[in-house]
Structure formats: C-alpha cells, structure tokens
C-alpha cells in the first residue's frame, strides 16, 4: 500500500522516489505507449495495458496500484500545469509573468501534452484506469454526432466549447482540428446583436443546401 505519492511501503523494503527514480519511472512510462497514446490500437486493449503496468511495477520494484496512482498524478499535473500556463499567457502581461511549473520533471512529460485529459471512468478489469482523449478529438466527435439529426453543421461551436481559454480569442482551423490562442487587448469590446429572425434548420433543406454549395465552391479553381 502506498503511504503517499512518492513512497511505496512493502513487507520487505521501502522504495523512495528521489529525482533519479522519478526520471526512470517517466522513461518506462513513455516507452509503454499503450498507456498514454490514444492514437494506438493497443491503447484500447485492456490486456496490453495491464501487462505494461505490471512490467513497470517489476522494473521499479513497486506495486501495480502504485504505478496506476503515479500515472493518474501525471495526468493531473499536466492538465493543471497547462491550464495555468495558458491562463498566464492570456493576461496581457509580459513574458516574465508566464507561469512556470515548479516540478523539475514536468517537461519530461511533454509527450502527454496533446493527448491527455484527466477523467475518471470505470474499467472491466477493475483497475481504475483512466479514459484519455484529447479535447480536439472530443470536439470532433461531438460535431460528427450532431450530424446524425440530419443537419450538416460544422464544428466551430464544439471546438470553442472544448478549446476555449479564459481571456483569449481562438484562431480555429480544421482538417485536422487545431487552435491557437489570440491575446485580446485589455480594452477589447464585443457587440452582440440579434437579428430577431428565427430559422428552424431541421424543418427545411435550406441549411444543408448552403453547406453543399459552399463545399462545391471550395473546389472551384
């Protein structure tokens, strides 16, 4: 049983995670891509993930539960660190005020930056593993699902819903979906107007016809 995040107590010995041990753990974790790379087919294979966790436990001399807890803690640190960095960049202050993670090993986990969003789920193996999916992938999936109601909408609403950063505008691009922060001037003002005209997109084919027309227009050279 782990007594805290960095110490694993066993019947025969105690393993203390010093700087070297932590870097070794991260190295083993990165090598087992099925535990973090959501683009791999093996990521969805529970038997592969279970074997990978067992191998790391043996290499580090800790329990499998300790390995799972450590991996979950990595996800939390990356998520919160990235959020603080983005928020500090969008305050309009100088580069000296940009948040810098204090953990010496934080940037050793850069391979997780674009693939991990912490979220608790249940597992058929009862191993309390996480479901990991990028915000870009989740936004794209939501856009695709919306089209099942018959409206061929785009993905702008879904993209900004998942990728928005407080205090920033977003430059959003598609194919594939990606975004970039645009720092707003401190005195920026937005004017929102309502046309007072409603349109039931599902009641007519007008909206879908316009989508087709625009797609055809993009093919004209």
Secondary structure, 3 states (H helix, E strand, C coil): CEEECCEEECCCCEEECCHHHHHHHHHHHHHCHHHCCCCCHHHHCHHHHHHHHHHHHHHHCCCHHHHHHHHHHHHHHHHHHHHHHHHHHCCCCCHHHCCCCCCCCHHHHHHHCCCCCCCECCCCCCCCCECCCCHHHHHHHHHHHHHHHCCCCCCHHHHHHHHCCCCEEEEEECCCCEEEEEECCCCCCCCCCCCCCCCCCCCCCHHHHHHHHHHHHHCCC
